[in-house]
Amino acid sequence: MGQFVANTTEEVQGILALASANRELLILVTPYLRFESNFLQLEEGAFHARVTMGAEDAMYGLRSSDLRFRFPHATRFLDGKTRMLGFGVVEGRRSLRLEIPKALQDDDQRGAYRAERVGRIEVSFSTPRFDLRSGLLTNLSATGARIYAPHENLEGAFQAGDPMTVTIPISEELKINGPALVRWTQGRSLALEFIPVLPEPVLTPLSRWIFQRREEDKDRLRGLTPVNPTPSGGEGGDLVLVSSSAELEQGLRDCLVGLPPLRRVSPTMAGLKEAAMNHPALLLFHLPSLGLDERKRLRALVEVLLPRQPFLLLGTGVEASALMELGTELKAAAAFVLGPKPSPFFQRLLQGILRRHYEGGEGVMAPKEPA
């Protein structure tokens, strides 16, 4: 762990072929959103993943120039850059087609990730004299574990380097049962390393189980901070709609519950200066059309923004692909075409942008939907 990089075509395709054969879990990540999926199939230049989101989520969530994916592989958690190529069909069902990355690298630079929230799992283990003992699992990684024995001091029974046998029943389908070496003891606690490395039929599901716990931990930590950012240097932190439409403003107010307050300013230089006085958390530039005059006016407004000021292009009645191209050109945080009624996905997108810029975190996890 920590330094692994696969940067040849053969290495990358070999890893993705194995992940596809195992229908391995993967997480698709943009700067603002996260989606859980599974590998399905590898083909020339692309791999297929299970569709776990709606069409709107796929269009605006995955059409990102910063789309990445991560997944467990043996004792590692790998990460790669990709892009959405469109949709395909695998076994008669629609799938996502994603570009094969040029390289894969470790997503965790600290060594084997330890899952701390393991629940109450009773562990059986033997001493060098073959006495059977029991304890509780404290944490678990793909390479080792920590055990706590509530009723006895383990320092007298074990020394670093002692061989032992351990049984860890994680679930009905997943059970570790084999040799290990003691790494250290302290009072009632003992740390062990799985030596030799766990066999593949155990290691693969164990790595997936730990990967899922790590993702849950990330979500938990992100959820501890409310989405109500206040950029440094001001008292504001609200959402600012740059638009001449009072009707759009009211429609957004009705749907953006739980987000910072929304206010509207005119789409003029004076309106933008008014907005800047209160240090907005996010600017939403409304585009009712993509005509030449509208684009020219927008570019003039964007040019006066601070370099790190996040903004979103919000289109109504315009073509999504053209709006997204404009958003990429202007380096917008996102571009979104709003329908008659704002969708839950739009709110999740705004939450992800705010967390990314003001909490230093990753995007919010989008709930899974049936394929």
Secondary structure as GFF3:
##gff-version 3
##sequence-region A 1 371
A	DSSP	beta_strand	5	6	.	.	.	ID=ss1
A	DSSP	alpha_helix	9	21	.	.	.	ID=ss2
A	DSSP	beta_strand	25	29	.	.	.	ID=ss3
A	DSSP	beta_strand	33	43	.	.	.	ID=ss4
A	DSSP	beta_strand	46	50	.	.	.	ID=ss5
A	DSSP	alpha_helix	55	61	.	.	.	ID=ss6
A	DSSP	beta_strand	68	73	.	.	.	ID=ss7
A	DSSP	beta_strand	76	81	.	.	.	ID=ss8
A	DSSP	beta_strand	84	90	.	.	.	ID=ss9
A	DSSP	beta_strand	93	99	.	.	.	ID=ss10
A	DSSP	beta_strand	104	106	.	.	.	ID=ss11
A	DSSP	beta_strand	122	126	.	.	.	ID=ss12
A	DSSP	beta_strand	132	140	.	.	.	ID=ss13
A	DSSP	beta_strand	144	148	.	.	.	ID=ss14
A	DSSP	beta_strand	163	169	.	.	.	ID=ss15
A	DSSP	beta_strand	175	186	.	.	.	ID=ss16
A	DSSP	beta_strand	189	193	.	.	.	ID=ss17
A	DSSP	alpha_helix	200	223	.	.	.	ID=ss18
A	DSSP	beta_strand	239	242	.	.	.	ID=ss19
A	DSSP	alpha_helix	246	255	.	.	.	ID=ss20
A	DSSP	beta_strand	262	265	.	.	.	ID=ss21
A	DSSP	alpha_helix	269	276	.	.	.	ID=ss22
A	DSSP	beta_strand	282	287	.	.	.	ID=ss23
A	DSSP	alpha_helix	292	303	.	.	.	ID=ss24
A	DSSP	beta_strand	311	315	.	.	.	ID=ss25
A	DSSP	alpha_helix	320	330	.	.	.	ID=ss26
A	DSSP	beta_strand	334	337	.	.	.	ID=ss27
A	DSSP	alpha_helix	344	358	.	.	.	ID=ss28
A	DSSP	beta_strand	364	365	.	.	.	ID=ss29
###
